[in-house]
Amino acid sequence: MQRRTILRAAALPAILAAPAVQAQRSFATRPIRIIVGVAPGIGTIDLTGRAVAEPMAEALGQPVVVENRPGAGGIIAAEAAARAAPDGHTLFLGGADTVVHAFLLADRQPLDPFRDFTPVSRATKDHWLVVATPSLGVSTLGELAAAGKSRAGELNHASFGPGTVFHLVQSRLAQRLGFEAVHVPYRGDYTSDVLAGRISYLVQPSALLLPHVQAGKLKALATLSPGRLPQMPDVPTVAEAGYPDLGFNMGIILWAPGGTPPDIVGQVNAAYARAAAAPAVRSRLGDLSLETVGGSVAEAQDYTRWFVGFVDDLREKVLGRAR
């Protein structure tokens, strides 16, 4: 994949050293929209966007609204953002996997995360859980492996579409545990099917699963994080369960359209950093087991490069082909 950084080396220090948003004239002359690829109230991306919208609006001097464009594993939302004018008034909140890998469909060309988008800031870091429907009768990864082997081809998992990181991580888990599972792609929310026991297992952010685990509607088997989660101290890590290669922390990135001027990128980065540091935001997202990140433009670019490589590796292991 050809990767080109939009920010020239000479311009980068100016962005990183940009003064606080309020200390310069804001680029914003009308409301700013943050496009997300899920329905309202669904997923960590929508929850994050709504949590940071108000403090970002205070920093930039214009309303910030979350615009939901669900469907096609985030493709519809990402394409809309990529086509928008690179003037800072349209942003995209999503994962690196959405920007790059959800576009690998027969009728679409892939979008390059440094040509068609500008990584502005790493937004959040989340923690992922392996959960199973209680009706499956498993409490550990070992028991999930045994169930999958004894019921070959019967267990299933759900995602927002083929090629999404949900699909890849869940398929990789079955692969590592030694059984075949059926991937069930959904165009929208699949929570009702999960809670009804029609989905066997999931590997997804704890922010989505934790309330259902605590209510006894799903059984937590392991966390993919390096350490156990405070909310579930009895749930082991995948490393403790004997699968250290399955561990990772994913995150969300705030993007601007490709070609957005460095000074505007710097202002948006500073506005997000201010929002991420707000106690109310940290508390609201922390309750969902999400960590706000913020950080510099350069750090967002570095994380994007790492994550593209991470998902490329998953694609090769699960699908037999990388980008």
Secondary structure, 3 states (H helix, E strand, C coil): CCCCCCCCCCCHHHHHCCCCHHHCCCCCCCCEEEEECCCCCCHHHHHHHHHHHHHHHHHHCCCEEEEECCCHHHHHHHHHHHHCCCCCCEEEEECHHHHHHHHCCCCCCCCCCCCCEEEEEEEEEECEEEEECHHHCCCCHHHHHHHHHHCCCCCEEEECCCCCHHHHHHHHHHHHHCCCCEEEECCCCCHHHHHCCCCCEEEEEHHHHHHHHHCCCCEEEEECCCCCCCCCCCCCECCCCCCHHHCCCEEEEEEEECCCCHHHHHHHHHHHHHHHHCHHHHHHHHCCCEEEEECCHHHHHHHHHHHHHHHHHHHHHHHCCCC
